[in-house]
Amino acid sequence: MGLFGPDHSSEIAGLRMQVSQLEQRVEQLAQLIGAPPVPRDAQLDEVFNLKQSGQQIAAIKRLRELRPGLGLAEAKAIVDRM
């Protein structure tokens, strides 16, 4: 038992492994259909932080830098949903 309750570290490690496997499958499927690669979490966090700080245009520009071939309207729609 941890300081603030039960220790869930092994459960969290298992969930992280499952997420990693799912991410790999999604990446494989994206390659099969020719979709552009998905930016890594840290990069999406950067886009999210830009939007949250009121810099929506900068967030859209950054997202388009991370995902070459992404149209302006598509990038705006993604940022709007963040």
Buried (B, 14 or more C-beta within 10 A) or exposed (E): EEEEEEEEEEEEEEEEEEEEEEEEEEEEEEEEEEEEEBBEEEBBEBBBEBBEEEBBEBBBBBBBEBBEEBEEEBBBEBBEEB
